[in-house]
Amino acid sequence: MLVHSFGTTGEWFNDYEGFAALLGAEAKRDALVEARSRDGLRLYFGWVNGDGRHLTA
């Protein structure tokens, strides 16, 4: 699961971190982490922030 935050401040990261923890992953910014394996399935989480140069209209 990849979350692309269209901002530079990491707003809502705490919510994402809590969700990932429920599934056994230790959330990190700008990194891919693996959650607990269930029934042989592997689930990965990733959080990336937007690039400020591309966030203005």
Secondary structure as UniProt FT lines:
FT   STRAND          2..5
FT   TURN            11..12
FT   HELIX           13..22
FT   TURN            23..24
FT   STRAND          31..34
FT   TURN            39..40
FT   STRAND          44..49
FT   HELIX           52..54
//
